[in-house]
Structure formats: C-alpha cells, structure tokens
C-alpha cells in the first residue's frame, strides 16, 4: 500500500487512467470486430465503408499509446487484405 500522499494520489490516478484505457481498448476491438463481421458476411461495399470509418479509430488509439503503432498497422493491413481478397 502507498505510504506517502504523493503515492496515494498516483495510485488513484492510475486506477482512473486504467479504466479510460480499457474503454479505448474495447472501442478498438469493437471497431475491428465490426469490419471482420462485414467481411465474413461477404458484403464488400459495407466492409469497405466500415474499414474506412474505423481506420481513424484504430489510428487514434495507437496515437494515444494504448496499442503500439505497428499493431495498429498490422490490424489495418490484414483487414484491408481481407477486403481486397473478397470476390
């Protein structure tokens, strides 16, 4: 347990920040899942529209260091390749 006032405050701040980061991470997963569902449904137009809308979500979360920029790039690349591979 934190002993100094400063350490107690940092512990409170860490809990609050962790909750915020968790919500952003959840938003990221939802964005990726929505595009993946459209791809599985076989609707190329909807998948493309969702991908373009959710690309900014992925980038925004990477900019805030919730996930690494390379991980964001990897997700975008794989989703884009899956959309391009659709007939």
BALOBA-1460 file (C-alpha; in Angstrom, 3 decimals):
// residues 87
<rec num="1" residu="x" x="0.000" y="0.000" z="0.000"/>
<rec num="2" residu="x" x="1.138" y="3.533" z="-0.754"/>
<rec num="3" residu="x" x="2.625" y="5.353" z="2.232"/>
<rec num="4" residu="x" x="3.067" y="8.938" z="1.080"/>
<rec num="5" residu="x" x="0.344" y="11.308" z="-0.059"/>
<rec num="6" residu="x" x="2.001" y="11.510" z="-3.460"/>
<rec num="7" residu="x" x="1.981" y="7.729" z="-3.865"/>
<rec num="8" residu="x" x="-1.675" y="7.522" z="-2.789"/>
<rec num="9" residu="x" x="-2.620" y="10.155" z="-5.360"/>
<rec num="10" residu="x" x="-0.661" y="8.351" z="-8.110"/>
<rec num="11" residu="x" x="-2.478" y="5.126" z="-7.204"/>
<rec num="12" residu="x" x="-5.855" y="6.894" z="-7.532"/>
<rec num="13" residu="x" x="-4.823" y="8.396" z="-10.862"/>
<rec num="14" residu="x" x="-3.600" y="5.025" z="-12.126"/>
<rec num="15" residu="x" x="-6.978" y="3.414" z="-11.397"/>
<rec num="16" residu="x" x="-8.800" y="6.180" z="-13.253"/>
<rec num="17" residu="x" x="-6.408" y="6.032" z="-16.225"/>
<rec num="18" residu="x" x="-6.653" y="2.238" z="-16.382"/>
<rec num="19" residu="x" x="-10.420" y="2.478" z="-16.725"/>
<rec num="20" residu="x" x="-10.089" y="5.017" z="-19.517"/>
<rec num="21" residu="x" x="-7.516" y="2.901" z="-21.351"/>
<rec num="22" residu="x" x="-9.749" y="-0.159" z="-21.006"/>
<rec num="23" residu="x" x="-12.664" y="1.647" z="-22.618"/>
<rec num="24" residu="x" x="-10.481" y="2.760" z="-25.525"/>
<rec num="25" residu="x" x="-9.143" y="-0.779" z="-25.965"/>
<rec num="26" residu="x" x="-12.728" y="-2.050" z="-26.001"/>
<rec num="27" residu="x" x="-13.644" y="0.548" z="-28.640"/>
<rec num="28" residu="x" x="-10.714" y="-0.662" z="-30.759"/>
<rec num="29" residu="x" x="-11.751" y="-4.310" z="-30.512"/>
<rec num="30" residu="x" x="-15.330" y="-3.428" z="-31.427"/>
<rec num="31" residu="x" x="-14.183" y="-1.466" z="-34.475"/>
<rec num="32" residu="x" x="-12.050" y="-4.372" z="-35.700"/>
<rec num="33" residu="x" x="-14.849" y="-6.859" z="-34.994"/>
<rec num="34" residu="x" x="-17.400" y="-4.833" z="-36.972"/>
<rec num="35" residu="x" x="-15.208" y="-4.823" z="-40.081"/>
<rec num="36" residu="x" x="-14.470" y="-8.546" z="-39.668"/>
<rec num="37" residu="x" x="-18.207" y="-9.320" z="-39.431"/>
<rec num="38" residu="x" x="-18.883" y="-7.426" z="-42.655"/>
<rec num="39" residu="x" x="-16.077" y="-9.368" z="-44.356"/>
<rec num="40" residu="x" x="-17.492" y="-12.702" z="-43.153"/>
<rec num="41" residu="x" x="-20.963" y="-11.663" z="-44.328"/>
<rec num="42" residu="x" x="-19.498" y="-11.212" z="-47.814"/>
<rec num="43" residu="x" x="-20.661" y="-7.611" z="-48.225"/>
<rec num="44" residu="x" x="-17.682" y="-5.927" z="-49.821"/>
<rec num="45" residu="x" x="-19.229" y="-2.444" z="-50.031"/>
<rec num="46" residu="x" x="-20.239" y="-2.447" z="-46.366"/>
<rec num="47" residu="x" x="-16.871" y="-3.876" z="-45.330"/>
<rec num="48" residu="x" x="-15.043" y="-1.172" z="-47.270"/>
<rec num="49" residu="x" x="-17.196" y="1.588" z="-45.761"/>
<rec num="50" residu="x" x="-16.743" y="0.232" z="-42.222"/>
<rec num="51" residu="x" x="-12.998" y="-0.158" z="-42.770"/>
<rec num="52" residu="x" x="-12.630" y="3.468" z="-43.871"/>
<rec num="53" residu="x" x="-14.696" y="4.679" z="-40.911"/>
<rec num="54" residu="x" x="-12.835" y="2.553" z="-38.364"/>
<rec num="55" residu="x" x="-9.324" y="3.238" z="-39.669"/>
<rec num="56" residu="x" x="-9.380" y="6.575" z="-37.846"/>
<rec num="57" residu="x" x="-10.462" y="4.827" z="-34.622"/>
<rec num="58" residu="x" x="-7.514" y="2.421" z="-34.862"/>
<rec num="59" residu="x" x="-5.063" y="5.248" z="-35.599"/>
<rec num="60" residu="x" x="-6.416" y="7.452" z="-32.810"/>
<rec num="61" residu="x" x="-5.980" y="4.720" z="-30.225"/>
<rec num="62" residu="x" x="-2.460" y="3.983" z="-31.482"/>
<rec num="63" residu="x" x="-1.603" y="7.699" z="-31.233"/>
<rec num="64" residu="x" x="-2.569" y="7.596" z="-27.553"/>
<rec num="65" residu="x" x="-0.176" y="4.645" z="-26.999"/>
<rec num="66" residu="x" x="-2.983" y="2.315" z="-25.941"/>
<rec num="67" residu="x" x="-1.594" y="-0.080" z="-28.540"/>
<rec num="68" residu="x" x="1.675" y="0.067" z="-30.491"/>
<rec num="69" residu="x" x="1.632" y="1.772" z="-33.885"/>
<rec num="70" residu="x" x="2.874" y="-1.421" z="-35.542"/>
<rec num="71" residu="x" x="-0.015" y="-3.383" z="-34.058"/>
<rec num="72" residu="x" x="-2.447" y="-0.823" z="-35.459"/>
<rec num="73" residu="x" x="-0.761" y="-1.047" z="-38.859"/>
<rec num="74" residu="x" x="-0.922" y="-4.854" z="-38.723"/>
<rec num="75" residu="x" x="-4.665" y="-4.838" z="-37.998"/>
<rec num="76" residu="x" x="-5.360" y="-2.338" z="-40.778"/>
<rec num="77" residu="x" x="-3.221" y="-4.281" z="-43.226"/>
<rec num="78" residu="x" x="-4.906" y="-7.610" z="-42.515"/>
<rec num="79" residu="x" x="-8.397" y="-6.144" z="-42.720"/>
<rec num="80" residu="x" x="-7.535" y="-4.355" z="-45.955"/>
<rec num="81" residu="x" x="-6.084" y="-7.532" z="-47.470"/>
<rec num="82" residu="x" x="-9.190" y="-9.496" z="-46.474"/>
<rec num="83" residu="x" x="-11.413" y="-6.882" z="-48.153"/>
<rec num="84" residu="x" x="-9.303" y="-6.944" z="-51.318"/>
<rec num="85" residu="x" x="-9.422" y="-10.745" z="-51.382"/>
<rec num="86" residu="x" x="-13.226" y="-10.729" z="-51.485"/>
<rec num="87" residu="x" x="-14.649" y="-11.739" z="-54.859"/>
